[in-house]
Amino acid sequence: MSAVLFVRVGSEVERTKLERRVLEKKPSFLEVPGLIQKIYDRDPETGDWCGIYCFESSDVLAAFRESDLAKSIPEAYAATDVRREVFDVCTPFTQTWALSTVEASHKGHGRLTGQPSLRRGPYQQLRRGA
């Protein structure tokens, strides 16, 4: 079963600097085995950042959480607070799901608009800001 990791990070670092750090780490995330998609977002009210990680399975997600890359996230973003939540996915990720998400984003719906994202595999042609 696929799994999602939601990480919310509070940080005092200026938005443009954090965006630069996100883009600097992107190549490392492209190498993570079993990572289907990673989406970055920011809560405009609190300034908190979040990463939404979609994995092929719970086992792959567990391995990622033990990796040096995962452990580097709080320091990389100068986190003042970190909250992690893990969810099992009830329906499989599909290209249709990805297309719907991206189409909604491009129409200005949802919170994905304008945020750096990481897409792999069949979704690669849908990447924005790559």
C-alpha positions in Angstrom: 0.0 0.0 0.0 1.3 3.5 -0.9 2.0 5.9 2.0 2.2 9.7 2.5 4.5 11.6 4.8 3.4 15.1 5.7 6.1 17.2 7.4 5.3 20.7 8.7 8.2 22.9 9.6 8.2 26.2 11.4 11.2 28.4 10.5 12.4 31.9 11.0 14.3 31.9 7.7 13.1 34.4 5.1 10.8 32.9 2.4 13.2 33.5 -0.6 16.1 31.9 1.3 13.9 28.8 2.2 12.7 28.5 -1.4 16.4 28.5 -2.6 17.2 25.8 0.0 14.2 23.7 -1.3 15.6 23.9 -4.8 19.1 23.1 -3.7 17.9 19.9 -2.1 15.8 18.8 -5.1 18.5 16.7 -6.8 18.9 14.7 -3.6 15.2 13.9 -3.5 15.3 12.7 -7.2 17.5 9.9 -6.0 15.3 8.6 -3.2 14.1 5.1 -4.0 10.4 4.7 -4.0 9.6 8.4 -3.8 6.8 9.0 -6.3 6.2 12.7 -5.7 7.2 15.5 -3.4 5.3 18.7 -3.1 6.4 21.8 -1.1 3.9 24.3 0.2 3.7 27.2 2.6 0.9 28.2 4.9 0.5 32.0 4.2 -1.1 32.6 7.6 1.6 31.0 9.8 4.6 31.0 7.4 5.1 27.3 8.1 6.4 25.1 5.3 5.3 21.6 4.5 6.6 18.8 2.5 4.2 16.2 1.2 6.0 13.0 0.2 4.2 10.2 -1.7 5.9 6.8 -1.4 5.4 3.5 -3.1 4.9 1.7 0.2 5.1 2.2 4.0 8.4 0.2 4.0 10.0 2.6 1.6 8.8 5.6 3.7 10.2 4.0 6.8 13.6 3.6 5.1 13.5 7.2 4.0 12.8 8.4 7.5 16.0 6.7 8.7 18.1 8.2 5.8 20.7 11.0 6.2 18.6 13.1 3.8 15.5 12.9 6.0 17.5 13.6 9.2 19.0 16.7 7.5 15.7 18.4 6.9 15.3 20.2 10.3 18.8 21.7 10.1 18.5 22.6 6.4 15.4 24.7 7.0 16.5 26.0 10.4 13.4 24.4 11.9 12.0 25.9 15.1 9.2 23.2 15.1 8.7 20.0 13.2 5.5 18.0 13.0 5.4 14.7 11.1 2.3 12.7 10.1 2.2 9.4 8.2 -0.9 8.2 6.2 -1.7 5.0 4.3 -3.2 5.8 0.9 -6.5 4.1 0.4 -6.4 4.4 -3.4 -3.3 4.0 -5.6 -1.6 6.9 -7.1 -2.4 7.2 -10.8 -1.6 9.4 -13.7 -5.2 10.6 -13.7 -4.8 11.7 -10.1 -1.6 13.6 -10.9 -3.2 15.2 -13.9 -6.2 16.3 -11.9 -3.9 17.8 -9.2 -1.8 19.7 -11.8 -4.8 20.9 -13.8 -6.4 22.3 -10.6 -3.1 23.9 -9.7 -2.8 25.6 -13.1 -6.3 26.9 -12.9 -5.5 28.6 -9.6 -7.3 26.1 -7.4 -5.7 24.5 -4.5 -2.5 25.4 -2.6 -0.1 24.0 -5.1 0.0 27.0 -7.4 3.5 28.4 -7.8 5.2 26.0 -5.4 8.2 24.0 -6.4 7.3 20.3 -6.8 9.1 17.1 -7.6 7.5 14.6 -9.9 9.0 11.3 -11.1 8.3 8.5 -13.5 5.2 9.0 -15.7 4.5 12.3 -14.0 7.8 13.8 -15.1 6.3 15.7 -18.1 4.1 17.5 -15.6 6.9 19.1 -13.6 6.7 22.8 -13.1 9.8 24.9 -12.4 12.2 22.0 -13.2 
